Amino acid sequence: MLTGSVIGCGFGGGLSLAALDKSGAYKLIAAADPSADARQDVSERFPGIRLFADSRDMLAECCSDVVCVATPAPSHASIAREVVSFNPRGLLLEKPLACSVSAAAGILQEIQDADCPVVVPHGMLVLPAAQEVKARVRGGDIGEIVSVDIQNAVDLLNGGIHWLAYLIDVFDNGKPTIVNAAFDTSGHEVNDGVQVESRGATRIELEPGLLVDLHSGNKTKPSSNVLSDEDQQGALFRMTGTNGEIEFSAWAGSYWIKTGESGGELIKRALPAGSSYHQLFLEQLALNIAEGRPDYGSAELSLAALRLIESAYRQNSNSQWTLGIPAQ
């Protein structure tokens, strides 16, 4: 059994804490967060683990086999670098790897040079419904895909990176040829310590003839005509092919598909009750460690998605509110 610890006990850190505690592959031993309230909450949820205000103290006194980094986005690279210096057996690093492509590529290279397996928990890369959609798209069930429309109530950097990493994977690392974007920054929004848009429209030609339109920002309200409220959780995807359509929400565990002249059907493919995508990633990481086979696939997809986001955000460079940089 591997030992596990978490740095950052907010929402993302809570997902890793619960996954480590639930998994039979791990023993949760420690967590770090500068917030006394966050540490108190963790002590109540997971009694018996060691708690630290400073992650450096945790690493020095209680370094685990696997460390999960779930701090605000601007600190991901620096904390991951510090963790790697303690030679853990594996790392879970929340997205984005860093707030710029150059910093993200740099920390990923350092992780690889240390021969440290890493996972970046982009849930759609493992969730059953999303993976079945991937298989059906690749199998040609709705013909050749001509367009993908994504309605996303989160900003491009913190939410859109999930959707783009997934699409890059679905379309087998298609090489984008066009990225056009426009953003509303008048609301001066901040999410996870980073300046972001309140509304955005990004168009990407992911491969010749395949257009992806992603609508982002907290003013965007996803709404489906074919999915019930229960089947709408997170970003709403509409994929249109030459012989049908697929519509699904990122986290709902279901999808609607229409092929040819059919009326369409809803298919449920949820995770088992009590399981989570963080647990799936951590258990895959445990397998990579046991086999001595580092896997950087999710991190490389995350970096590829960040390249698209940075390209889009640079088109807003004339604004005083610079997207994607740490909030002032």
Order of alpha helices (4+ residues) and beta strands (2+ residues): beta-alpha-beta-alpha-beta-alpha-beta-alpha-beta-alpha-beta-alpha-beta-alpha-beta-beta-beta-beta-beta-beta-beta-beta-beta-alpha-alpha
